[in-house]
Amino acid sequence: MFDPTRIDRTLRALRDAWEGQPELPLGTIFAMLANQGLGWGADDEELRAALESMARVHPPTLPLDDARVTRGLWLIVTESNRVTVDAERVIVRTTSKAGPGQPVSWKYSVIRAVGPGRPLAVTDAEGFEHRYGVVELITQLTPDNRSLEGLKRRSVGERVWMLRTSDDVILLDHGLHVYTSANRGVDRTDYSWTVIEQCTVGAPLLVGLSRGTTHEFGAVTEIFLAESAPAES
């Protein structure tokens, strides 16, 4: 006889997976399972394991303990922000049709319980609360601690980095976006690049540009991974 308690466990796994990606119709969830070979007649335990795997990558709530992230690196997407969080720090990137806004990063003290459909509120180390809108999706990211030296633009993939130098804040993805403080705000300069020739804390950032020249930026002070491919569950 089948164990009747499997019904509650399986339905709970389905709810968690669906609440983690509420923009998806239920039929799409089943189509994703079918792509993994889990169609009609699939074993209940295999089905539940696949649903739990989905929820680990896109959870219904951010895993918190004492108002801090318990594990991993996470991307929280709202209507106008992409917020990356780990156990200590947040990186905030605003999004608009004009292109990426200047990224900011700081250490936090509290993250309120949050998931898709709920507002994201983060308190910084000084006790000020910052609100970033309603969450659309949470994704666990693949960690990547490799040096940027020698990185070629064609191998960037889904990764995005935030760099601080002695002069600027830089967002590095398939483009190079440099933010420089000006008298009345922040100026952004975009570069087309091919390779990171030097990127070591304490040394100037050297970037090979598409036009065949090398551009020198200020000394690197901090390097943060802001985005990468979803983690493998």
Summary of the structure (lengths in Angstrom):
residues: 233
radius of gyration: 20.7
end to end distance: 31.1
largest distance: 74.8
contacts: 684
relative contact order: 0.14
helix: 18%
strand: 43%
